Amino acid sequence: MSHCSRVQEVSPHLVSVDYTKNELSSAQNPFRHAPRASFDSLLVEIISIIFIDCLEGDTCFGPRTGREWLKLAMADIIPQLDCSDIIRIDQDVAKSSLCSSLKTSFDSLPAEITSVIFEHYVHCAHSPEQPHSPLTLGKICGRWRQIAWSTPNLWTHLPIYHRHSMSPTHVELAEEWLSRSGTLPLVIEFSSFCDGFCPEHAVVLSCNQMLEVLGRCSDRWTDLSLIVPYDSLKGLILPLVSCALHHFSLSLAWNNDHHFQLDRHPGISSFSNFTSEIVEFCCVSGIDLDWTCLTNLTIDHLSNIGFVLQVFRSAPNLAKCTLKDIRDYHPETSTIFGQEIVTCPVLDSLDVSFGSPESPEDLFSALSLPALKHLSFRSSQISVIEFSVDDLTLFLEQSSCALTSLVIDEWEFEQGTLILLLPFLFSLTKLHIFRSEDYDYDNHIFYRLLADPSQSSTRFLPTLSSTALPYLPSIETFTWEGYGPYPWETLPGLLKSVVPNAASHLRPLKFIKIDCITTPARNPYIPVHVLQQLQVAEYSDVKFEFTMYNPKHSRQAGVDLWKASQDRIEMSGDIV
């Protein structure tokens, strides 16, 4: 898959607004009817409910669409009517005996009230699947158009996406749209990239024209999402700087993987004076930004670890970071710090997936996260990548962090080496282990060590003294999901581990979830003696959730392994 295709998948929630054709049907849009069928024949009580909801923010104006809150208001007054058809309701109301005394004209309402209703129609009823464009309101009648055109709050969200970005009038329409927004803060979403139908130079030229228009009001940006070619940003100048940019998303559209991965490109400097709390990048190998306010960072397809290390060093308030598909095509850039360890002081959540076995060393050898609480470490590839646990232990040692949550795939490490992580997990409360392949795993040394260290080889670990607590003494939630059966014999020991030559320790487990992706032929069932041990009163506060999924139908409902194991035991004549 090319990265041009990849960036199209990055933001599936983005939906284009067709300025000439993208309108809701009459059945979807309560404002689509002619004036007589819009609000002219509604009862005073109905309109008053709409106004109350509008001013007080009741649930009718929450996540529901414009049609739904209108139906609800009508249902409160006329519950006996079928509210599925707005026109029928209008006709029924027109025939009612109260029509002559209680009918009012929506068009006679003050423009201030009408504009507030329009705002709720455009903003509260907006959804990516069914966007409510303010242009629709202008097509009802002249008065509606006049009110909509002069209500700046209707024009604060400008979405222009790929299938419309090459329209001959898209620049003019954007200029007119933005002019109607007055001086209000703006949400901008713009996407344009080469898809094979337009030559690259034409796409870049179109992007340059649109970005110039958008840049004229860059001081009002609060949310900016761009999917554009790299070349369209090289000469972009933004003289006006936004002090209120909250979310910044940038995906660079490349013609092919080679241009992005191997070619060296200068960093993007157009946004060097901008700061944002939430930043999302895709296929971006370098960009200048004021990182001081950054709290949440996501980078998809990271090809330059040196870039993210620079961000870590410059972002003192960064608290959450997600790095997807790290492949360091320029490892020399990650060594620019020499022997210096980059410290990100308050980052407490790191989700990272690697696309090459060397990338963990390049990142973790130069990084320290002393405040880290949550760590997710995975491969981004379907094919097998074997990581060295030494990279992870080095990182945890130099970070001196107190992890409380860990997500990891045991298949991605050399057999038996996961036990090397245990000395660093004393404060861990949540452990989520994946097994991405079905195999016999060295007699499950990791799980046997958790149950009883004396039963497993601990040549890699310091010997536990008789007064020490077992490994993972603070664990509260244990989740395991993978291919093949789970080593059930070790489960009672996970709950109550034995310390050599000392009393057992009851771990504070509250929830154990085990999902086996396998078939009955692999005998995934829980043995009778394990079921008996799990049913004792000592574990009555622990919630068990054991499920088996068929590998060929893993998305279908699974089988309750606890019940299936009990049924199987009863059929054999044993007693649980």
N, C-alpha and C positions, 0 to 999 in steps of 0.2 A: 504493500500500500504506500503510495507516495504521500509526502507530507502535505501536498496540496489537498489531497483527499482527507488527510488526517485533521487538518484545521477545520474542515467542514463539519467534522464530527464533534469537535470540541465543545461547541455551543448548540446542542440540539434544541435548546429552549428558545433560540432566536428565530423569530418568524417575520418574514418580510411584510411590509405594508405596501400594497399597490395603490398608488395615489389616484388611479383612474378606475380600477376595477374591484379592488378589494373591499367590498361592503358585505355586511351581513344580510342574509335574506330577511324577508318580512317576518318569517316565523322565528328568526333569531334576534331581531332588532326591534324593540318596541318603538323606536323613534323613526322607523322606516316608513310608516304608514302616512297617508295623506293627512293634512291638518285636522280634518273632521274626525279621523280615526286615531289621532295621536293622544290628545288629552281633552279635546273640546267637550266630549260628552261624559267625562268622569264625574262622579259625585264629589261634593265638597269634602265629605268625610275621607274619601280615598286620597284626594290630593293632600289633605291635612296630615294623614299618616305618612305620606311620602316626605313631607316637609319635616315632620318630627324625626323620622329616621335619618333624614339628611343632616339635621342640625345636631342630633344627639349621638349619631354614629352607631345606631343599633345594628343588629346582625344582618338586617336586610341589605345594608350597604357594606357588608363584609366581603367574604370571598365569592359571594354569589354574583351571577351575571346580571346585567341590567334588566333583562326579561324576567328573571326569577324574583327580584325584589318588587317589581311591578305586580307580578302574579300574587305574591304574598300579601301585598297591601290590599289587593282586590279580594283575596280570599277572606281576609279579616272582616270585610264589610258584607260580602255577598258569598258566603260559604256554600250556598246551594247551587251556585253556578259552576259550570266547567270552565276553569281558568286556563285551559290549554290553548285557547284561541282568542287572542286579543280582539279581533274584529267582532267575533260573536258576542263577547262581553259588551263591547261598545253598542252593538245593536240591541242587546237585551236591556242595557241601561237606558237606551233611548226610548224603549217601549215602556219603561216602568212608570208607575203613577207619580213617583217622586221626581221624575226628570224635570218637569217644568219649574219646580221650586228649588231644587238642589243642584241643578246643572250649572257649571261654570265654564268659562273659556280659559284654557291654558294660555292662550295668546294675550289675554288681558292682565296676566300676572306681571308684577314688576320685573324688569330685566335682571335685577340683582338676584331674585329668587330663581328665575329661569336659569341663570348662569351657574348657580350652585348645583342645580339638578344636572346640568350638562357636565359639570366637573365630576360628579359621581358616576355618571354614565361612562365618561372617558377613562377615569382613573380606577375607581373601585370595581368596575365591571370589566376592566381590561384583563385579558389573558393571552398568552402566546398563541393558543389555538384559535381564539376568536377575538382578535384585537378590535377595539372600538375606536375608529379613527374620528377625530373631530371634523374631518372633511365630510363625513356622513351627515352630520347635523346641518351643515350648510346646504344640503340638497333637499331639505324638507320644504322650506319656504323662505321668503326673503327676510322675515323677522328673525327666524332661527339663525339664518346665515349671519345677519348683522350682529346678533348677540354672541354667537360662537367666534366670529372673526375678531371681536373686540374683548374677548375673555382670555387674557394671557395664560392663565393656569391650564387651559386646554392644550397648550402647545409646548409644554415643557419636556415632552418625551418624543424624540425624533428617531424613528427606526427606518433605516434604509439598508436593505440587504441585497445579496448578490444578484438576484434575478431582476432587480430594478436599478442596480447601480450604473448600468450602461445606458439607461434611458436618456434620450436627448434632452429631456426637460428636468432631469433629477436635480441638477445644480440649482436651477431657477426655483424649483419647488422647495428645496431645502432653504434657500434664502428667504422665501416668502414665509415659510413655516417658522423659522427662527425669528423673523421680524415681529411676528404676532406674539411671541413669548415675552416681549417686553424686556425686563431686566431680571426675570426670575431664574433660579437655578435650573440647570438642564441635565437631562439624561440622554446621552448620545449613543446610538448603536449603528455602526456602519461596517459593511462587509463587501469586499470586492476583490476578486482574484481571478487568475487565468484558469479557465476550465476547458480550454481546447476550442471553444467557439469564437473567442476573440483573441487577437494577437496580444502578446505581452505588452508591447509598447502602448497599445490602446488602453489596456487596463490600467497601466501606471499613469498615463495621462489623465484618465477619468478620475483616478484616486487623487491625484494632485489637485485637480479642480475642486473636488468635494472637500478635501482636507483643508484647502485654503478657506473655503466658506465656513467650515466648522471652526477653524482656528480664530476667526474674527470674534467669536464669543467664548474662547477658551477660558476666560476668567470666570465664566458661570458654570463650568462643568462640575457636576457632583458625581456623575457615574459615566465613565467612558469605556466603551467596548469596541475594539477595532479588529477586523480580520482583513489584512491588506498585504500587498507585496512589500518585501524589504526595500526595494528601490523607491517606493513612493514616500518613504520616510527620510531618505538620505538628505534631501534639501529642505525639509519642512522646518519652518521658523514659526514659533508661537510666541509673539511678543507679550501677550496677555497671560498671566499666570493665575490659575485658580487656587484660592486659599481654602476651598471647601471640597476638593476632590476626595471622595470617600472610597470609591471603587474604581480601579483601573485594570482593564483586561486587554491584552495585546496578543494576537496570534499572527505570526508572520507566515504568509503563503509563499512557499518555494516551488519552483518548477519541478525539482526532483530532489531526491535524498542527497545526492552528491553535493549540490550547491550548499545545502544546509550543514551537512556533517563535516565535510573536508575542507571546503574553501574558507579562507579567513576573511571575515568581514569586519569593518570598523564598527564599534558600538554605536547605538542610536543615541544621539545627543539632543534630540528635539524636546525631550521632556525633562531636561536636567534640572530645571527650577521647580518642577512639580513634586508634590508629596502626596501620598495616599495611604490610608490605613490598610486597605485590602488590595492586593496586587495579584494578578493571574497572568502568566505568560505561557505561550506554547511556541516551540521552535524559535525561541529567542536566545541567542548566545551571548548577548551583551547589550546593556542599555544603561544610560546615565539617568539617575533619578535621585531626588532627595529622600533618603531612606529613614529619616529620623522619626517619622510618625508611623512607619510600617508596623503592623501588628499581625497580619495574616498573609502569608506568601505561598503561592502555588506555582510550580514550574513543571510543565509537561514537556517531555522530550528534551532533557537537558544534555547538551553536547559539550559543555565547558564547565567543569567543576570549579575552575578558578573564578568564574563569574559569580557563582553562588557563595563562594567563600568571601568574596569582596562584599557581597550583600550582608552576610552574617557579621562581618566586621563593622559595617556602617549602619546597622539597624539595632540600636540599643533597646528598642521596645518590641522587637519581634517575639511573639509568643507562640505562634503556630505556623508550621511549615510542612508543605507536602511537595515532595520531589518525585516525579514519575519518569520512569524509563531513562535512568541516568546512563549515558555512554560517553565516556570522556575521550573525545577524538583529539583533544589538544591537552594531553597530560602535562605538557611543559608549563601551561598557565597555572596549574595548581601548585607549582613549586615556587611561584614568585615570592611567597612569604618566607622562603628559606626554612629555617628551623622554628619559625614562629608558629605557635598554636593559636588559631583564631577562636576567640571565645565569644559566644552569644549569650549574654548574662541571664535573660529572662525567658528564653525559649523553653517551653515545657511540653510541647507536643511535636513529634517528628514522624511523619509517614513517608517512607522512602522505598522506592523500587528501583532495582538496578537491571541494566540490560547487558552488562558484561561482567565477568568475574573479577576484573582488576579495579573496577570503579569503587567498591567499598574501601579499599586501601587508600585510593587517591583522596577520598572525602574524609574518612574517619581519622586518618593519621594526622590531619591538620586541623581537627575540630574538637572543641570542648564545649559541652552544654551542661553546666553545673546545675541548672534548674530543671532538667529534663525529667518529666513524669511518665509520659507516654511515648513508646517507640514501636513502630511497625516496620519490619524489615522483610522485604519480599523480592522475588525476581519478577521482572516485567515480561519475561519470555515464556512461551509455551514449551520450548525446548529446555532441556535440563541445563541449569547453570549451577555449578558447585562452588559455594563460597567458603572462605576460610573463617572459622570462628575466631581466629586470632585477631582479625581486623575489628571484630565487634568487642572482644574483651579489652583490646587496647583502648578503644574509644570510651568504653564504660569506665575503665580505670582512670584515664586522664580527665574525664568529666567529673568523677567523684559525685555522681548524681544518685538520687534515691528513687529509682524507677518504681512506679505503682502499676503500670500496665505495659504488657509486651505482647506483640503479635509477630509470629515467626513461622516459617515452614521448615520442618525438620528434614525433609527430603533434600533441601538445598545445601545441607552441610554434610561433611564427612561423618560416617557412621560413628555414633558414640560421642562425638565432640560437643554436643549441646550441653553436656554436664559441666563443661568449663564455664558456662554462664552462671551457674547456680550461686557461686559466692557473691555475685553482684546483684542478686535478686532478693535480698533479705527483706526489703520493704514492699515487694510486689504483692498487689491485691488481686490483679486480673491477669490471667495467662490464657492466650488464645494460640493454639498450635494447629497448623495445617499439615496434612500429609498428602502431597500432590501425586503420589504414586503408591501402588499396592506392592508391598514387598515385606519380607521377613527382616526385621531390623535388629540384628545382633542381640536377639533375646530381649529387645526393648530395654536396654540398659538405663536409659534416662528415666523411665517410669519406675523401674525396679529400685533405682537409687533414691527416688522420692519416697517410695514406700518403706524401704529399709536399706540404709547405706551399707550395712554389713553384708548384704547379699550380692553386692555388685563390686566390680573392680573400681577402686578410686585412686588409681595410680596418678591421675592427673590432678587430683584435688587434695587439699590438706585434710588430714584425718580429723573427724569430729570428736571432740572430747566428750566424756560422759555427762558433762554439765551443759553442753551446747544444745541449742535448739536444732531441729532438722532443717534441711533446705526448704525454702519457701514457707517459712513459719507464719506469714501474714496473709497467705492466699485466701481469697473469699469467693472468687469466681473462676472456674476452670472450664474452658471450652476447647473441645477437640473435634475437628472435622477433617475427614480424609478418606482415602481409598483403603479398603480392607477392614478386617475386624480390629477392634480396640483390644489391648491387652487387659482384659477384665480382672485378671488375678491381682493386678497391682492397684486396683481402685480402692479397696478397703484401706490399704496402706497410705494412699493419698489423703484420705480423711484423717487417719490416725497413724502418723509415722512413728517408727521405732528408732530411738537413738541408741547406738551401741552401749551396752552396760548401764543403761539408765531407763527411766520411765518413758512411756510413749507420750507423744505430744498431739493433742487434738487441734488440728488446724481450724481456723475460723471460717470454714467453707460454708457458703450460703446457697450456691447454685453450681451444679455440675451439668454441663450440656455436652453430649457426645453424639455426633452424626457420622454414621458409617456409610460410605458409598460403596456398596458391595451387593452380592447376591446371597441367597440362602445357602448356596453350594459352598461358600467360603466359611460357613458356620460362624456367623457374627453374634450368636446368641450368648446371653449372660449365663455362666454356669450356676448351678443350684446353690453351691456353697457361698458364692459371691452375693447372690440375692438374699440369702439368709443373713449375711453380715450387714448388708445395707439396710435391712428392715429393723434393726435394733433401735430402741428408744433413744439411744445416744445421738442418732443422726436424724431425729424426727424433724428438726428445723432446716434440714438441707433439702433443697428442691432438686430432684433428678429429672433430666429430660434426655432420654436415649431414643434415637431414631435411626432407622435404616432406609437408605434411598437406593433405588436401582440405578446403576451407572448409565443405562440407556435412557432412563426417564427421570433424571435427577430433579427436574423441576416439578414433577408430580408429587402429590402428597406422599409422605413417607410412612413407614410402618413403625408403630410404637414397639421398640425393642424390649422394654420391660414387660409389657403384656404378652408379646409374642414369645418371650423366653419362658414366662410363667405357663402359658398355654402348652408349650412344647414339653415342659417338665411334667405337667399334669398328665399329658397324653402318654408319657413314658412310665407313669406310675410313681414318680418320686414326689416327695412332700417338700414344699417351700416353707 
